[in-house]
Amino acid sequence: MILKVLRQAGTSSKNSVRKIFKTNIEIHGERIFIELTGSGFLYNMVRIISGTLVEVGLGKIKSYDISKIILSGDRQMAGKTLPPQGLYLLKVEY
């Protein structure tokens, strides 16, 4: 999947295209674990993707609308930016 919309407004990055190679979601009790593997990430991109996936889980966004959100280029169609608590970088590979 190539993402070019799910980034914070005003990001200074010249190229907004990032490739997501793998997404894994696991639920353990009341905790949701979202693992993303990609070519790189823009400022707040993971928080926006995660917020969108949470809104899908809550029924606020339909899962089949994800492609439409990405293709639209409209950040306002995506979910909320989740707060940073609980978010961590697991590994960087070159």
C-alpha positions as CSV (number, residue, x, y, z in Angstrom):
1,M,0.0,0.0,0.0
2,I,1.3,3.5,-0.8
3,L,0.1,6.2,1.5
4,K,0.2,9.8,0.5
5,V,-2.6,11.4,2.5
6,L,-2.3,10.3,6.1
7,R,0.1,13.0,7.4
8,Q,-0.1,16.0,9.6
9,A,-1.1,19.3,7.8
10,G,1.9,21.6,7.4
11,T,4.5,18.8,7.3
12,S,7.7,20.1,5.8
13,S,8.6,16.8,4.0
14,K,8.9,17.4,0.2
15,N,7.9,13.8,-0.7
16,S,4.7,12.6,1.0
17,V,4.7,9.1,-0.5
18,R,5.5,6.2,1.9
19,K,5.2,2.5,1.3
20,I,3.6,0.4,4.0
21,F,4.8,-3.2,3.6
22,K,3.0,-4.8,6.5
23,T,0.2,-4.0,9.0
24,N,-0.6,-6.3,11.9
25,I,-3.3,-5.6,14.5
26,E,-3.8,-7.7,17.6
27,I,-6.2,-7.3,20.5
28,H,-5.2,-8.4,24.0
29,G,-7.9,-7.7,26.5
30,E,-8.6,-3.9,26.4
31,R,-5.3,-3.2,24.5
32,I,-4.9,-2.9,20.8
33,F,-1.5,-3.4,19.2
34,I,-1.0,-2.0,15.8
35,E,2.3,-2.8,14.1
36,L,3.3,-1.0,10.9
37,T,6.3,-1.7,8.7
38,G,7.2,0.7,6.0
39,S,9.8,2.6,4.0
40,G,9.5,5.5,6.3
41,F,6.9,7.6,8.2
42,L,5.9,11.2,8.2
43,Y,5.3,13.3,11.3
44,N,2.2,11.9,13.1
45,M,1.6,9.4,10.3
46,V,1.4,6.4,12.5
47,R,-0.8,8.2,15.0
48,I,-3.2,9.2,12.2
49,I,-3.3,5.7,10.7
50,S,-3.9,4.2,14.1
51,G,-6.6,6.7,14.9
52,T,-8.3,5.8,11.6
53,L,-8.2,2.1,12.4
54,V,-9.6,2.7,15.8
55,E,-12.5,4.6,14.2
56,V,-13.1,1.7,11.9
57,G,-13.3,-0.6,14.9
58,L,-15.8,1.8,16.6
59,G,-17.9,1.8,13.4
60,K,-17.3,5.5,12.8
61,I,-15.5,4.8,9.5
62,K,-16.3,1.8,7.2
63,S,-13.4,-0.5,6.5
64,Y,-14.1,-0.3,2.8
65,D,-13.7,3.5,2.9
66,I,-10.0,3.3,3.8
67,S,-9.0,3.1,0.1
68,K,-11.2,6.1,-0.7
69,I,-9.7,8.1,2.1
70,I,-6.2,7.3,0.9
71,L,-7.0,8.1,-2.8
72,S,-8.8,11.3,-1.9
73,G,-5.8,13.1,-0.6
74,D,-8.1,14.7,2.0
75,R,-6.7,14.4,5.5
76,Q,-10.0,15.5,7.0
77,M,-11.6,12.2,5.9
78,A,-9.2,10.2,8.0
79,G,-9.6,9.5,11.7
80,K,-8.3,11.5,14.7
81,T,-4.6,11.7,15.5
82,L,-4.1,9.5,18.5
83,P,-2.1,10.9,21.5
84,P,1.5,9.7,21.7
85,Q,1.1,7.8,24.9
86,G,1.6,4.1,24.3
87,L,3.3,4.6,20.9
88,Y,6.9,3.4,20.6
89,L,9.5,2.7,17.9
90,L,10.2,-1.0,18.0
91,K,13.0,-1.3,15.4
92,V,14.8,0.5,12.6
93,E,16.3,-1.4,9.7
94,Y,18.5,-0.2,6.9
